Amino acid sequence: MAETDEALLEKYFADQPLDQAELLSALRRATLQGSITPVCACAGTKALGAAELADMLVALLPSPVDRGAYAAA
């Protein structure tokens, strides 16, 4: 993850702790840029991981606001 963000990479090499908020922010930026594709393991038949998948989709994937307006065709 640190490879996609200079600030995280510097903290990593300086042996400084990386907190969850920093990692999540960097993961979202990398996802929006298309440099990382997040993966979430789930078991649909038992609904294992379904809530986590939904949380990940909301937190990491672009919203309509992030994408901007589309021109009508």
C-alpha positions as a Python dict, from the first residue, in 0.01 Angstrom:
ca = {
    (1, 'M'): (0, 0, 0),
    (2, 'A'): (282, 241, 84),
    (3, 'E'): (415, 209, -272),
    (4, 'T'): (123, 417, -403),
    (5, 'D'): (165, 710, -161),
    (6, 'E'): (491, 901, -104),
    (7, 'A'): (399, 1016, 249),
    (8, 'L'): (317, 659, 356),
    (9, 'L'): (634, 530, 196),
    (10, 'E'): (845, 783, 386),
    (11, 'K'): (676, 692, 717),
    (12, 'Y'): (726, 321, 641),
    (13, 'F'): (1098, 361, 575),
    (14, 'A'): (1134, 579, 886),
    (15, 'D'): (978, 296, 1092),
    (16, 'Q'): (693, 526, 1196),
    (17, 'P'): (353, 373, 1267),
    (18, 'L'): (84, 396, 1000),
    (19, 'D'): (-262, 448, 1145),
    (20, 'Q'): (-584, 311, 1002),
    (21, 'A'): (-713, 650, 886),
    (22, 'E'): (-397, 715, 683),
    (23, 'L'): (-412, 372, 523),
    (24, 'L'): (-783, 401, 440),
    (25, 'S'): (-732, 746, 288),
    (26, 'A'): (-441, 623, 78),
    (27, 'L'): (-637, 314, -28),
    (28, 'R'): (-931, 530, -140),
    (29, 'R'): (-703, 763, -339),
    (30, 'A'): (-528, 469, -506),
    (31, 'T'): (-864, 305, -585),
    (32, 'L'): (-1000, 625, -740),
    (33, 'Q'): (-681, 661, -947),
    (34, 'G'): (-709, 300, -1062),
    (35, 'S'): (-368, 199, -930),
    (36, 'I'): (-514, -51, -678),
    (37, 'T'): (-811, -285, -697),
    (38, 'P'): (-941, -375, -350),
    (39, 'V'): (-1045, -735, -291),
    (40, 'C'): (-1290, -858, -28),
    (41, 'A'): (-1357, -1227, 41),
    (42, 'C'): (-1719, -1320, 110),
    (43, 'A'): (-1939, -1627, 128),
    (44, 'G'): (-2270, -1532, -33),
    (45, 'T'): (-2457, -1847, 67),
    (46, 'K'): (-2392, -1779, 436),
    (47, 'A'): (-2380, -1397, 416),
    (48, 'L'): (-2030, -1404, 562),
    (49, 'G'): (-1851, -1081, 485),
    (50, 'A'): (-2153, -917, 321),
    (51, 'A'): (-2158, -624, 564),
    (52, 'E'): (-1783, -578, 529),
    (53, 'L'): (-1818, -581, 149),
    (54, 'A'): (-2089, -315, 162),
    (55, 'D'): (-1876, -101, 394),
    (56, 'M'): (-1578, -138, 161),
    (57, 'L'): (-1785, -38, -143),
    (58, 'V'): (-1910, 276, 29),
    (59, 'A'): (-1568, 370, 169),
    (60, 'L'): (-1348, 305, -134),
    (61, 'L'): (-1538, 322, -461),
    (62, 'P'): (-1625, 649, -636),
    (63, 'S'): (-1957, 812, -562),
    (64, 'P'): (-2147, 1002, -831),
    (65, 'V'): (-1997, 1321, -686),
    (66, 'D'): (-1644, 1185, -743),
    (67, 'R'): (-1718, 1095, -1104),
    (68, 'G'): (-1858, 1429, -1213),
    (69, 'A'): (-2132, 1507, -1462),
    (70, 'Y'): (-2194, 1309, -1778),
    (71, 'A'): (-2295, 1472, -2103),
    (72, 'A'): (-2626, 1351, -2246),
    (73, 'A'): (-2586, 1138, -2556),
}
